[in-house]
Amino acid sequence: MLTPSTAQQVADAYGLSGPATLTGPVARGQLGQVWRLETPEGQHAVKEWFASPDLDEVAKDARLVDAARGEGVLTPAVRHTPSGAVATTVDGTAVRVFEWFDLRRSSRRLDPAAVGRTVAGLHRAGPPSGAGVESWFATGLGKERWRELHQRVVAAGAPFAGHLGALVDDLVAVEAVLEPHGSPIVCHRDLWADNVRSTADGRVCVLDFENLGPADPSQELAMVLFEFGDDDPSRARLLHTAYREAGGPGRVTRRGHFTMLVAEQAHIAQLACSRWVGARSESHKERLATWFFEVPDDPVTLARIDRILAAVT
């Protein structure tokens, strides 16, 4: 793992001069964390992973980042090593370096029109894709698997077992909307509020393209309408209108366009529950329980989907 003492090693790996200072971690996710690197060239964001990924795989997002920036999307530039690599290893730890932005706390109440224009830019930048859409973004669990999952967390004494049990019927019912992705393009696929942030000067900035891959732009748009509409029809309408006026190719016109959102809800809940059952440390269980509670605290249901559709169609 990185430490403040590895600052110059990171700087050297990316051709940055010293002296270098590494501060943090300043942010943490499920798979890794971010540090702030200060050098004479300025400030940079350094991402490290808790478990080393395939460095070639995580480097594939650089092309979409460049294309999105060309479409006017505000997103941190990718720093390359002197040999042209996007990701490398420093003292046994896989790292990447990005342009630094001062960001406000994550919020679903960003200017909806600005979010709509940003997502339109991302979708203008994404080329068509003939690859298959992974199950994380396309399938649910089904009635039997939901009930089995509930039984597992009850047997394990999970503190959220009752919350899952109270929600199972709605989670099963909403999977009736699932349909195949149509005409996929390369999408970001992780446009939650943690990754779409306001800068200190109020602009909308998109982070973390590493989950990019094929998806129907209409389905990604539906997910964004849920996240940044924040159950307010007027916000959803403003976002959808701004997206269309900015040349975004997606259109949300039916329940099936919420497939990606419903699928992600199912897999997030399943993964959080399964990992909680297998976790050994109490701190890890606490983080997983917090992750799981994102579902019952803000569930995707048929009623909420229909409210968004009524606002944008």
C-alpha positions, 0 to 999 in steps of 0.5 A: 500500500502507498504511504507518504514516504512513497511520494517521490517514487510515484512522482518518478514513475510518472516523470514528475519532478521533486520534491513530492508530497503524498497526502491522504488517502483523501477518498476511498471506494470499494476497490481502492483509494485516492491520494493527493500528490503535490509536485512542482508541476502542481497537484495530482490525484493518485489512485491505488487499488486494494488488490492489483487489477489487470493494468492493461484492462484499467488502461482502456478508459484513456481513449474514452476520457480523451474523446469525452474531453474533446466533447467538452466534458470536464474530467481529469486528464490521464497522466502517462508514464514516460514510456506511455503507460497509463497504469504502473506499479510502485513499490508493489502497488498498482497506481494511476495518476490524474489531473487534480480537481478540488471537488465538493462532497458528492450530491444528487442535487447538482444542477440537473441541466448541467448533468444532462449536458454532461451525459450527452457529451459522454454519449456523443463521445462513446463509439458503437460497441458490438460487445455483449453487455455483462450481467451486472448491467443486464440481469436481475436475480429472480424471485428464488435467488432473492429469497435465498439471499434473504435466508442467508443473511437471516441465518448469518445474523446480518443487521440489515436482514429485516430491511431486505426481507421487507423489500424482497417483494418490490425487488422481485416485482421491479425486475419485470422491466428487464429487457435487452440493451439495444444499440450499445455504445461505449458508456461510462456505466458508473454515473452515480453521485460519487463519480459525478461531482461539483468542482469548487467553482460549480462545474460538473466533473466526471470521475472514474471511467474504469467501469466503461463498456457496452450499454444502451445510452437510453439505459444509462440516461435512465439511471442518471435520471433516477440518481440526479432526479432524486425523486423530483419529477421537475429535476428529471424533466430538466435533465432529460430536456438538457440532454436531448438539446445537447445532442444526446442519443438516448431517449427514456420512453418505457420501463425497459429503459430502466433495465441497467438501473434495476440490474445494478441494484440487484447485483450491488445488494447481492454482492454486499450481502454475500461479502458481509456473510463471508467477512471476518473483521467488524470494520469490513462488515460495517462498510458492507452494511453501509453499502447494502443500506444504499438499496433500502434507503433509496430503492428502485421500484416500479412506482418510482420508475413510473414517476420518472417516465411521467415526467419525461414522456 
